[in-house]
Amino acid sequence: MTVPSASRRARKKAATRQAIADAALQLFLERGYDQVSIRDIADAADVSTATVFKHFSGKEALVFDQDEDRESQLIAAVRRRPSDQSILDALRGHVLDTWPSIEAHPQAAAFTNLVNSTPVLRAYAERMWTRYTDSLSAAIADEFGVDHDNLACVALARFVLEIPVLARGRQDRRAAIEAIFDILTHGWEPPSKPPAP
């Protein structure tokens, strides 16, 4: 009898986790968050409730199933950037590489509505965003050798994390993201009035 390789086990585990998250989101979007139980999700994913809890800490975590990956990627954008790249340029590249495709996903509007209309999910998202801010500002502070609560680092982290929200709904999301990063890079300038016809 052969033992599956670690990578095969990891792929199988990741596939099971994704199947559970997909089933959960589908049920949440169809029925509403409060009308779906962990048992419903387990049945839809064809796993036991114990398997659901092996992969997710609770019901809210099923909605934000990519939370830890997104946080890790954000920190990696700062810590693993080339030595000649600025932190702002690294974060610009990361946001441009990740957020427009997330916002363009066919379920993005329904997902946003689900979170905004469910108080427990809104609260979870706020805690998640606070943790992202803390992690990102700490990574930025480490790059400059300053305290993790350095106001400039915290402010930059917070502004960067708000960019996807500010770009949402814009006709050209990429251009909006670029414009906001330009403001962070070069400073705010008063907008000029369009010329009179």
Buried (B, 14 or more C-beta within 10 A) or exposed (E): EEEEEEEEEEEEEEEBBBBBBBBBBBBBBEEEBEEBEBEBBBBBBEBEEEBBEEBBEEBBBBBBBEBEEBBEBBBEBBEEBEEEEEBBBBBBBBBBEBBBEEBEEEEEEBBBEBBEEBEBBEEBBEEBBEEBBBBBBBBBBBBEEEEBEBEEBBEBBBBBBEBBEBBBEEEEBEEBBBBBBEEBEEEEEEEEEEEEE
